[in-house]
Amino acid sequence: MRTRLRWVMGGVILAGCIYAGAVHATPASQFTGTTVALGHFDEFDVSLHTIPADIWQSQQRTVGQSDVYVQSNVWQPGGTTGWHSHPGHSLIIVTAGTVTDYEGDDPSCTPHVYTVGQGFVDGGGDHVHMIRNEGSVEARTYAVQLIPAGAVRRIDKPHPDNCPF
């Protein structure tokens, strides 16, 4: 009974947080995200490195089940994702045009510009960001996102005080 009550209360709290975040959210505009693939994974622990290990290393460990999404994202000129976060991290690859990423915790609202063939990482969790197409042609990315199983993939967030737009 206690476990069931915890699940119910957790669901109520999560729903309230999602609702509260959506009330003041900054909506996406001229942006479309499409799920290309979704995979479900059990726990894993992978660690790889070159010899010597100081040249390159990669580590990934999960506790509990995960969902992995492959997202195709398209921005028309002037398009934006709106401010948002994800419950896990993302690897993002630019495949057309140019995208500009803004970080919600950067006091100077410094633009981070990425062009075709470049990639960047969204750390997820409490990391709030917005990606815009400030160019004159369509921009496209693919994102691979690792999140807790069953979690909401995208969480809309209010406009932070650091960016004037």
N, C-alpha and C positions, 0 to 999 in steps of 0.2 A: 504494500500500500504506500509506504514512504517513497519508494522508487517511482511509482506511478505519479504521485503528487509532485515529485521533483521534476519529472518530465512535463507535466501539465504547467507548472509554474515557469519552467524554462521556456516553454512555448509561448506563454502569455508575455513574458518579459521580452523575448525576441520579437514578437509581433509588435509590441509597443515601441521598441527601438526602431524597427523598420518604419512604422507609421510616423514616428517623431522625425526621423531623418527625411522622409518623403515630404513632410509638410513644408520644410524650408529648402528643399532640394533645388539644385540648378539643373534644369532639364537639358538633355542632349538636343542638338539641333543640326539638321543636315548631316546626320551620322546614322549609319546602320551597322549593327553587329549581328553576325550570323554564326550559329554554332555549326561547325563543319564536322566535328567528331567529339564524342564523349566516351571516356573509358573509366571503369571502376577498378580501383587497386586496393589490395590488402596492404598491410604494413610492409615497408621495405627499408633496407639499410644498405646503401651503396657508397663505396668510397674508392675512388680511382686516383692515380697519380702517375706522373712520369718518373723516370729514374734519371737524375736525382729529382726528388719530390718538390724541390723549390722552383721548378720550371712551370709546372701546371698541376693543380689538384681540383677535384670535384667531390663534394660530399652531399648526400641527400638522405635524410632519415625521416620516416613518418611514424607516428604512433596512432593507431586507429586507421580506419579505411579512408581512402581519398577518392576524389573525382578529378579527372584531368580533362580539361576542355581545350579544344583547338577552335579558336574564334577567327573568323574573317571579318575585318573591320574596314569600312569605307566612309571617308569624309568627302563631302562636296566642298568646293572652295568656301571658306568662312565657317565650315562645320566645326562642331565641338562635341565632346563626350559629356560635357557638364562635369561638375566636381563630383567625384565618387571614390570609393575604395573597393578592395576585394579582400575576402577572408584569408587568402593565400597569395603567394607570389606569382608573377607572370614574366615570361620571356617574350619580348615583342620584337618582331622583325618588320622593317619597312620594305614594302614590295613595289610601291608606286608613289610618286610625289614626295612631299615633305610633311612631316608632322612636328609639332612643337609641344613639348611636355612642360607643364607647370606644376610645381610642388606646393601643396597647401601649407607646409611648415617652413618655406623659404621666405624670410622677411623681405628680401629684395624682389621676389617674384621673377627670378632669373629664368628666361626662356632656355630650354634645352632642345635644340633643333636636330632632327634626325632625317637622313635622306636614304634613298634606295640602297639596300644592302647593309645598312647599319641596324644594329639591334640595341635594346636597352632593357633594363630590369625594373619592374614595379615590385617593390618589396612587400606589398599587401599589408594585411593587419590594419593598424591605425593610420597607415600611409594614405593620405588624401591627395589626389592629383586630378588634373584635367589635361586632355590632349586635344589640340586644335589643328586645323588645316588653315594656316595663314597664307597659303599660296594661291595661285590662280588656276591650278589643275587639280583633278581628283587625287586624293591620297588613299593608300591602302596599306594595311598591316595584317600580319597573322600574329596571334598571341596564343601561347601555350600556358594554361593556368592550372596550378595545382592547389586544390582547396579541400577542406574537410568534406567527407561524404555527406551529401544531402544539404549542404550549406547553400545559401543564396549566393550566386556568383558575383553579383554587382550590388553595391550598396550606395545609393545616391546620398550626397552630402551637401550641406549648406555652403554657400560661397564664403571662403575664408577672408579675413580682413586684409591679408597681405597683397592681394592682386586687385587693381582698380577696375578691371573689366568683368 
